[in-house]
Amino acid sequence: MSSSGKVAGLIPAAGYARRISPLPCSKEIYPIAQPDESRRVAASYLMENLRKASVERTYMILREGKWDIPAYFSGDANAGLDLAYVVTEATEGVPQTIDKAYPFIKQDKVLFGFPDILIQPSSACVSLLERQGDTGADLVLGVFLARDPGKMDMIDFNAQGEIEDIVIKPETTSLRYTWIIAAWTPAFTVFLHDYIIQNNSDGSSDNKTSENKGELYMGDVFRDAIQWGMKTACVTFEEGAYLDIGTPSELQKAGNVDWIRRFNEIV
């Protein structure tokens, strides 16, 4: 399938945030402490990245009941980002969630990220698109130094920046990098869509071909695409940083003004 030339943002927001419940709001709009006391929420970091990459429209996939998210972004809080919502029932995992947007993005390049993971630099998505254009890769991952490899998708890549393997939440590993954001072409969008259909049709919704026997992760789909022969690349953000507020310890950092000041200074 050829690309329309457009770039779409894709944000999954259908989770329950059980690890950090109860919260006064959806975690995507949880307030992040700012040194200048300005108002900023978790998803704004990803949205800033998407804006700098000049995405034409961003699709946020919501679970029913999370109506505080569109209510928050209904004003000027999204600062020029063209935001649309796809509402879904609860799904088994992130791949199934984002596949709900398939009819709207199947001809576009996609920039993907998690709204509860703050990322710096704010130009990271721009770098992914540039790498995709330079290499012609159908899947490009933005990789960062992992602080807790046992809870992450660890990336093995060669000197040319081609991804060779992905290891899901390893007990032990010598790998140092994890992916946080991604860019892909319609070829991967179709691969993901067909992957979900096949899992649903053959009863293997727990992804029996994967080492992971529980929830289906995006890393599982990425790895199968690599093994299938899809051309891949990565951008390494050696000086970059991320903060996953979906975990209790990282959520605490989001309220630390000094920590956030240092995080905001990363360019």
C-alpha positions as CSV (number, residue, x, y, z in Angstrom):
1,M,0.0,0.0,0.0
2,S,1.4,3.4,-1.0
3,S,1.6,6.3,1.4
4,S,-0.7,9.3,1.2
5,G,2.3,11.5,2.1
6,K,0.5,12.6,5.3
7,V,1.8,11.9,8.8
8,A,-0.7,10.9,11.5
9,G,-0.1,10.9,15.2
10,L,-1.3,7.8,17.1
11,I,-1.9,7.8,20.9
12,P,-3.4,4.9,22.9
13,A,-5.4,6.1,25.9
14,A,-7.7,3.1,26.7
15,G,-5.9,1.8,29.8
16,Y,-7.1,1.6,33.4
17,A,-3.9,2.9,35.1
18,R,-4.3,0.2,37.8
19,R,-0.7,0.4,38.9
20,I,-1.2,4.0,40.1
21,S,-4.9,4.1,41.0
22,P,-6.7,5.9,42.4
23,L,-6.1,9.1,40.5
24,P,-8.3,12.2,40.4
25,C,-8.2,12.2,36.6
26,S,-7.1,10.1,33.7
27,K,-3.3,9.7,33.8
28,E,-2.9,11.2,30.3
29,I,-4.0,14.6,31.8
30,Y,-2.3,14.2,35.2
31,P,-0.6,17.5,36.1
32,I,3.2,17.6,35.8
33,A,5.0,20.0,38.2
34,Q,6.6,22.9,36.3
35,P,9.3,25.3,37.7
36,D,7.4,28.3,36.3
37,E,4.1,27.1,37.8
38,S,2.6,26.8,34.3
39,R,-0.1,24.3,33.6
40,R,1.2,21.1,31.9
41,V,-0.1,17.6,31.8
42,A,1.5,14.3,31.0
43,A,0.3,13.9,27.4
44,S,1.6,17.4,26.5
45,Y,5.2,16.2,26.2
46,L,4.3,13.7,23.4
47,M,1.9,16.2,21.8
48,E,4.7,18.8,21.7
49,N,6.9,16.3,19.9
50,L,4.1,15.6,17.4
51,R,3.5,19.3,16.7
52,K,7.2,19.8,16.0
53,A,7.0,16.9,13.5
54,S,4.1,18.8,11.7
55,V,1.6,15.9,12.0
56,E,-1.6,16.7,10.1
57,R,-3.9,14.9,12.5
58,T,-3.5,12.9,15.7
59,Y,-5.8,10.1,16.7
60,M,-6.3,9.3,20.4
61,I,-7.9,6.0,21.1
62,L,-10.1,6.3,24.2
63,R,-11.9,3.7,26.4
64,E,-15.4,4.6,27.2
65,G,-15.6,6.6,30.4
66,K,-12.4,8.6,29.9
67,W,-14.3,11.7,28.9
68,D,-12.2,14.0,30.9
69,I,-9.5,13.7,28.2
70,P,-11.5,15.3,25.4
71,A,-13.0,17.7,27.9
72,Y,-9.5,18.9,28.8
73,F,-8.2,19.2,25.3
74,S,-11.4,20.8,23.9
75,G,-10.0,24.3,24.4
76,D,-6.6,25.6,23.5
77,A,-4.6,23.1,25.6
78,N,-3.6,21.1,22.6
79,A,-2.0,24.3,21.1
80,G,-2.7,23.7,17.4
81,L,-2.6,19.9,17.3
82,D,-5.5,18.6,15.2
83,L,-6.9,16.0,17.6
84,A,-9.5,13.4,16.8
85,Y,-10.8,10.6,19.0
86,V,-11.6,6.9,18.4
87,V,-13.7,5.4,21.2
88,T,-13.3,1.7,21.9
89,E,-14.4,-1.0,24.4
90,A,-11.6,-2.4,26.6
91,T,-9.0,-4.3,24.6
92,E,-6.5,-7.0,25.4
93,G,-3.5,-4.8,24.8
94,V,-2.0,-1.8,23.0
95,P,-1.7,-3.4,19.6
96,Q,-5.5,-4.2,19.6
97,T,-6.2,-0.7,20.9
98,I,-4.3,1.2,18.1
99,D,-5.7,-1.1,15.4
100,K,-9.1,0.5,16.1
101,A,-7.7,3.5,14.2
102,Y,-6.8,1.4,11.1
103,P,-9.5,2.9,8.8
104,F,-8.2,6.4,9.4
105,I,-4.4,5.8,9.2
106,K,-4.0,3.0,6.8
107,Q,-2.6,5.2,4.0
108,D,-0.5,7.5,6.3
109,K,2.9,7.5,7.9
110,V,2.4,7.2,11.6
111,L,4.2,8.6,14.6
112,F,3.4,6.6,17.7
113,G,4.0,7.3,21.4
114,F,2.5,6.7,24.9
115,P,0.8,9.7,26.5
116,D,1.9,8.7,30.0
117,I,5.6,8.6,29.0
118,L,7.2,12.0,29.0
119,I,10.0,12.3,26.5
120,Q,12.9,14.6,25.7
121,P,14.2,15.9,23.4
122,S,11.0,17.6,22.0
123,S,12.4,17.0,18.5
124,A,12.6,13.2,18.8
125,C,9.7,12.6,16.4
126,V,11.3,14.9,13.8
127,S,14.4,12.7,14.0
128,L,12.4,9.5,13.5
129,L,10.8,10.9,10.3
130,E,14.2,12.1,9.0
131,R,15.6,8.6,9.6
132,Q,12.7,7.0,7.9
133,G,13.1,9.2,4.9
134,D,16.9,8.6,4.7
135,T,16.7,4.8,5.0
136,G,13.3,3.9,3.5
137,A,12.6,1.7,6.5
138,D,9.0,0.7,7.2
139,L,9.6,0.8,10.9
140,V,11.8,3.2,12.9
141,L,12.1,3.0,16.7
142,G,13.3,5.8,18.9
143,V,15.6,4.1,21.5
144,F,16.7,5.4,24.9
145,L,19.0,4.0,27.6
146,A,16.8,1.7,29.7
147,R,16.8,2.3,33.4
148,D,15.0,-0.9,34.3
149,P,15.5,-3.5,31.5
150,G,13.4,-6.2,33.3
151,K,10.3,-4.1,32.7
152,M,11.1,-2.9,29.1
153,D,11.3,-4.1,25.5
154,M,15.1,-4.3,25.0
155,I,16.4,-3.5,21.5
156,D,19.3,-5.3,19.8
157,F,20.6,-3.3,16.8
158,N,23.7,-3.3,14.7
159,A,26.2,-0.6,13.8
160,Q,24.1,0.5,10.9
161,G,21.2,1.2,13.2
162,E,19.2,-1.8,11.8
163,I,17.1,-3.6,14.5
164,E,18.0,-7.3,14.8
165,D,15.9,-8.4,17.7
166,I,13.6,-7.3,20.5
167,V,13.6,-9.0,23.9
168,I,10.4,-8.5,26.0
169,K,11.1,-7.8,29.7
170,P,14.1,-10.0,30.1
171,E,15.1,-11.3,33.5
172,T,18.8,-10.7,32.6
173,T,20.3,-9.0,29.6
174,S,23.4,-7.3,28.3
175,L,21.2,-5.1,26.1
176,R,21.1,-1.4,27.1
177,Y,18.4,0.3,25.1
178,T,14.6,0.3,25.0
179,W,12.2,1.8,22.5
180,I,9.9,4.6,23.6
181,I,8.5,6.1,20.4
182,A,8.1,4.8,16.9
183,A,7.4,5.8,13.3
184,W,6.1,3.5,10.5
185,T,4.8,3.4,7.0
186,P,1.5,2.0,5.8
187,A,3.3,-1.4,5.2
188,F,3.6,-1.8,9.0
189,T,0.1,-0.6,9.7
190,V,-1.3,-3.3,7.4
191,F,1.1,-5.9,9.0
192,L,-0.3,-5.0,12.4
193,H,-3.9,-5.1,11.2
194,D,-3.4,-8.5,9.6
195,Y,-1.6,-9.7,12.7
196,I,-4.5,-8.8,15.0
197,I,-7.0,-10.5,12.6
198,Q,-5.0,-13.7,12.5
199,N,-4.6,-13.8,16.3
200,N,-8.4,-13.3,16.7
201,S,-9.3,-15.9,14.0
202,D,-7.1,-18.7,15.1
203,G,-7.8,-18.3,18.8
204,S,-4.2,-17.3,19.7
205,S,-5.1,-14.0,21.2
206,D,-2.4,-14.6,23.8
207,N,0.2,-14.6,21.0
208,K,1.4,-18.2,21.3
209,T,4.2,-17.5,18.9
210,S,5.8,-15.1,21.4
211,E,7.9,-15.8,24.4
212,N,5.4,-13.6,26.3
213,K,2.4,-15.7,27.2
214,G,0.2,-12.9,28.6
215,E,-0.7,-9.5,27.2
216,L,0.3,-8.9,23.6
217,Y,2.8,-6.0,23.5
218,M,3.8,-3.8,20.6
219,G,7.3,-5.3,21.0
220,D,5.9,-8.6,20.0
221,V,4.5,-7.2,16.8
222,F,7.7,-5.3,16.1
223,R,9.7,-8.5,16.6
224,D,7.5,-10.5,14.3
225,A,7.7,-7.8,11.6
226,I,11.5,-8.0,11.9
227,Q,11.5,-11.7,11.6
228,W,9.2,-11.5,8.6
229,G,11.8,-9.3,6.9
230,M,10.5,-5.8,7.2
231,K,13.1,-3.1,6.8
232,T,13.8,-1.4,10.2
233,A,16.0,1.3,11.6
234,C,16.4,3.1,14.9
235,V,17.4,6.5,16.2
236,T,19.5,6.4,19.4
237,F,18.9,9.3,21.9
238,E,22.0,9.0,24.0
239,E,21.3,12.3,25.7
240,G,17.6,11.9,25.8
241,A,15.4,10.9,28.7
242,Y,11.9,9.5,29.5
243,L,9.6,9.4,32.5
244,D,6.9,6.8,32.7
245,I,4.3,8.1,35.1
246,G,2.4,4.8,34.8
247,T,4.6,3.5,37.6
248,P,4.3,4.7,41.2
249,S,8.0,5.7,41.6
250,E,8.0,7.7,38.3
251,L,4.7,9.3,39.1
252,Q,6.3,10.7,42.3
253,K,9.1,12.3,40.2
254,A,6.4,14.0,38.1
255,G,5.6,16.1,41.2
256,N,9.2,17.0,41.9
257,V,9.9,20.5,40.5
258,D,13.7,20.2,40.6
259,W,13.6,16.8,38.8
260,I,11.2,18.2,36.1
261,R,13.3,21.3,35.7
262,R,16.4,19.1,34.8
263,F,14.2,17.0,32.5
264,N,12.8,20.1,30.7
265,E,16.3,21.3,30.1
266,I,17.2,18.4,27.8
267,V,17.1,19.5,24.2
